Amino acid sequence: MTAQVRIDVRGMTCSDAVVRLHKTISPLPSGGTVIVLSDDDEVVADLRKYAKRGGHTWAGERAGNGGTFECEVRRGE
């Protein structure tokens, strides 16, 4: 079974959200997944860029209730 972690970055700045994702995904094994809950589309865009630069997989996002986004990032090799 692959590790899966959820983090909530609602209300965070872009840089704080990226740091939080980095600290969460780094110790996971390859293929581990982080589900990120955000309320800012600019934060989502920065998280997507971080995932690509870090060699991770942006597995998608979906809009939730109240202007939130749920994003899935899988740790790369």
C-alpha positions as CSV (number, residue, x, y, z in Angstrom):
1,M,0.0,0.0,0.0
2,T,1.3,3.4,-1.0
3,A,1.5,6.2,1.6
4,Q,-1.0,9.0,1.4
5,V,-1.0,12.2,3.5
6,R,-3.4,15.1,3.5
7,I,-2.4,18.7,4.2
8,D,-4.5,21.8,4.5
9,V,-2.9,25.0,3.1
10,R,-6.0,27.2,3.1
11,G,-5.1,30.7,3.9
12,M,-1.4,30.3,3.3
13,T,0.8,32.3,1.0
14,C,2.2,30.6,-2.1
15,S,5.7,30.2,-0.7
16,D,4.4,28.9,2.7
17,A,2.2,26.3,0.9
18,V,5.1,25.2,-1.3
19,V,7.4,24.8,1.8
20,R,4.6,22.8,3.5
21,L,4.2,20.5,0.5
22,H,8.0,20.0,0.2
23,K,8.3,19.1,3.9
24,T,5.4,16.7,3.6
25,I,6.4,14.9,0.4
26,S,10.1,14.6,1.0
27,P,10.1,11.8,3.5
28,L,7.5,9.8,1.6
29,P,8.5,6.8,-0.5
30,S,8.4,7.0,-4.2
31,G,4.8,6.9,-5.4
32,G,3.6,8.3,-2.0
33,T,0.7,10.8,-2.4
34,V,0.0,14.1,-0.9
35,I,-3.6,15.4,-1.1
36,V,-3.5,19.2,-0.7
37,L,-6.5,21.3,0.2
38,S,-6.2,24.9,-0.9
39,D,-8.5,27.9,-1.3
40,D,-6.3,29.9,-3.7
41,D,-5.9,29.2,-7.4
42,E,-2.5,31.0,-7.4
43,V,-1.3,28.7,-4.7
44,V,-2.5,25.7,-6.8
45,A,-0.5,27.0,-9.8
46,D,2.7,27.4,-7.6
47,L,2.2,23.9,-6.2
48,R,1.9,22.5,-9.7
49,K,5.2,24.3,-10.7
50,Y,6.9,22.9,-7.6
51,A,5.8,19.4,-8.4
52,K,7.1,19.6,-12.0
53,R,10.4,21.1,-10.9
54,G,10.8,18.5,-8.2
55,G,10.2,15.5,-10.4
56,H,6.9,14.7,-8.9
57,T,3.6,13.9,-10.7
58,W,0.7,16.3,-10.6
59,A,-2.0,13.8,-10.5
60,G,-4.8,16.3,-10.8
61,E,-7.1,18.7,-9.0
62,R,-10.7,19.2,-8.6
63,A,-12.9,22.1,-7.3
64,G,-14.6,21.5,-4.1
65,N,-17.2,23.4,-2.1
66,G,-16.8,27.0,-1.1
67,G,-14.0,27.8,-3.6
68,T,-11.6,25.1,-2.4
69,F,-9.4,22.9,-4.5
70,E,-8.2,19.4,-3.8
71,C,-5.0,18.6,-5.5
72,E,-3.0,15.3,-5.7
73,V,0.8,15.1,-6.0
74,R,2.7,11.9,-6.2
75,R,6.3,11.7,-5.1
76,G,8.8,11.0,-7.9
77,E,11.8,8.7,-7.8
